Amino acid sequence: MSTKIVALFNLKPGVSVADYEAWAKSKDIPTVNGLQSVDEFAVFKSTGLLGSDDKPPYAYIETIDVNDMEAFGGDVSTETMQAIAGEFQAMADDLVFIMTDKLG
């Protein structure tokens, strides 16, 4: 059974949108999508709340479609992924990872 991980986060104070997004496009997205345990990794930027002028509680959403959680654990423990994770954590604030299973 596959698992979808949803990550919600904002950027830490002092981290520019341009710097984060350039890093995500050049390093994070291609690296995570290259993992054998990942079917698809995508990063989304919040643009608003439906039916409201309020600011979304999170600026970014990531979805990670994992085909094998055990293999994913091995993939994310590699030196390359540990470096990516460290860079990400230096930029991300209010970070929440939600593990999900699809109904039906």
C-alpha positions, 0 to 999 in steps of 0.5 A: 500500500502506498502512503501520501505524506503531506508537509505543511510549512512556512518560511523562517524569518529572513528566508526569502521566497526567491531563495527557497523556491530556487533551492526547491526547484534545483535541488529538493524536487529533483533529488526527492523525485529521484528516490526509488521509494517515491512515486511523486514529490511535488511542492505547492505554493499557497495562493489563498483560502477559498471563499476568504480574504484571510491569509492561508495558515501555511505558505507551502504544501508538499506531497510525497507519494511513497510506494514503500515506507521501509525503503523510504526510511533507508532512502532518507537516511542517505548522506545526500538526503540528510544534506537536503533535509538539513537545508530544508529545515534551515528554511522551513518553519511551523513544519508539520508532516502528515501521513495519510492513507487513501480511502477507497 
